[in-house]
Amino acid sequence: MPINPAFDVFPVEGAIVGKLVVSFGELELLCGLLAGSALENQNMALRAIYRGRSTRGRIDLADVLMREAFVNVGLKEDYEEALLAVLHCLSIRNHYAHSHWAPAQDGLFFAKLEDSAKRESGFDADQKHVDLVLLQAQETYFDYARSMLLFLQAEFQIKSGNTKHWSAPRPPKLDPPNLHNPASQHIPHWLPEDAKRRHLERALEAEGRALPRERPPSVPKLSRAQKRAKALKAARQKASEEQS
């Protein structure tokens, strides 16, 4: 019996999702090694970082331990670029790690069940769509984040006076890929009509848009003759009421 039927339907996409989820640990370790280099004490840095339970907490602690050292050797911009890339990779990983997956004709839908549990009532799953093109872009971005960390490690050693250290090329800068495809353009076909509308409303709101308001039915304008007839009728009715 398949563990995740959606990934049996889309095995290539499923392999990339799995790689992204488990490979973030490599980026996390590289951050720990960079912190160790900054402190000149690898063991202490790694013990401190890996005693934390939260992945984001580990990255934040590594940032506290090493930021000043990298800024002091003139690597502030490169360091911040690398850190932002790592944090974006973490967002991708977190989106996928605790989600339910469903196949569609044009790719995969995933729903973060933690978000569903936070709703005031019900358990309405907010479906997001990914396809092979987006997943490949995310995988490339993970590689870019790793290359930036390796570049920082080499540059820090060289700028700190270790001229015998190996060098690593700086990768071309990449813009962060989307976490998912536009939800307003991908509505799960299996949802009932009312759920499809809620999906679209939430998607448009998140994208800074809104459904067009339904205009009330227009009232046809009266012609001049009709207006005069209406006024005359009202006057006669009023006169009749006064006489009675």
Secondary structure, DSSP 8 states (H G I E B T S, - for coil): --S-HHHHHSHHHHHHHHHHHHHHHHHHHHHHHHHHHHHT-HHHHHHHHHT-S-HHHHHHHHHHHHHHHHHHTT-HHHHHHHHHHHHHHHHHHHHHHTEEEEEETTEEEEEEHHHHHTSSSS----EEEE-HHHHHHHHHHHHHHHHHHHHHHHHHHHHTT-TTS-------------SSB-GGG---TTS-HHHHHHHHHHHHHHTT---------------HHHHHHHHHHHHHHHHHHHH-
